[in-house]
């Protein structure tokens, strides 16, 4: 049993029982996570986008590739970053998946582009280092606009997440995509980013964290042998988080949250947690435990959250029927075809079941 902070008891000590209660509790959860872990999410700024070039012969001629540029307009300066966008041929709005990736190349070992397109999805790809570098340089690119001048200043995870939301600002102006089917996927540290982005941006209706582990989907308080701890991640990657996190994470039981809070902030929308049986560092059992722990948030909204088993799943098993999906594939720390297939299956399962996804705006 995991003795974690009570998700369903608000800051005044009241028990959360209804959708209105959970709506208010979500705001408290976001503030707890911003203050103590990821840093406060910066405000929106005006965004413009432009298509730089396009290739109508992408994916065997079944899609169009648009190379685009996103411009974030600050008071005295403009920050630009590129985004690749692939849209299947044919009329009508398409379901969209955004991937925040480790490399700039669209045709990457982590992205089976043609298979995604063949399944009817449009795909937007953002290279995370184009937003800001994955290091302690807080003068690099977007980081230069958000000074690290207080204990809850945004870390790099928050900056990557903020950049994804600004890309979505532009994508939704195009009128090409089904706003009820906006997916986001990330792997490892970018799985943490995907969850945090979806927690803050309710326009994202379906999110997948792949092997996100510590400070992603995995319960910190149910650490298993070989799993990464909060003290280790704070020592190795302090720049991912706000400065306060490094001060308070040493005693995990003193943290005023655990990762079921992060998942719960996404309710009542859809979240899929993908694990890998050979990825002890990301702690698959703790990722599954967090799904179980987050379930009451969805129940408060009157929808099915986690519908899987309580016992640890074997490899290549999981459950997609609730709005909290879980799947554990065979293999190691990687974002591969099985992970993409499970996410597309998860999305389609809820589309085909006419499971209306509630989104209240960012």
Secondary structure as UniProt FT lines:
FT   TURN            7..8
FT   TURN            11..12
FT   HELIX           19..33
FT   HELIX           34..38
FT   STRAND          46..57
FT   HELIX           58..61
FT   STRAND          63..73
FT   STRAND          78..88
FT   STRAND          94..101
FT   TURN            109..110
FT   HELIX           113..118
FT   TURN            119..120
FT   STRAND          121..127
FT   HELIX           128..130
FT   TURN            138..139
FT   HELIX           141..145
FT   TURN            151..152
FT   HELIX           156..171
FT   TURN            172..173
FT   STRAND          177..187
FT   HELIX           189..200
FT   TURN            202..203
FT   STRAND          206..210
FT   TURN            215..217
FT   HELIX           220..222
FT   TURN            225..226
FT   HELIX           230..236
FT   HELIX           238..240
FT   HELIX           243..248
FT   HELIX           252..254
FT   HELIX           259..264
FT   TURN            265..268
FT   STRAND          270..276
FT   TURN            277..278
FT   HELIX           280..282
FT   HELIX           284..300
FT   TURN            301..302
FT   TURN            315..316
FT   STRAND          317..319
FT   STRAND          324..329
FT   HELIX           337..352
FT   TURN            353..354
//
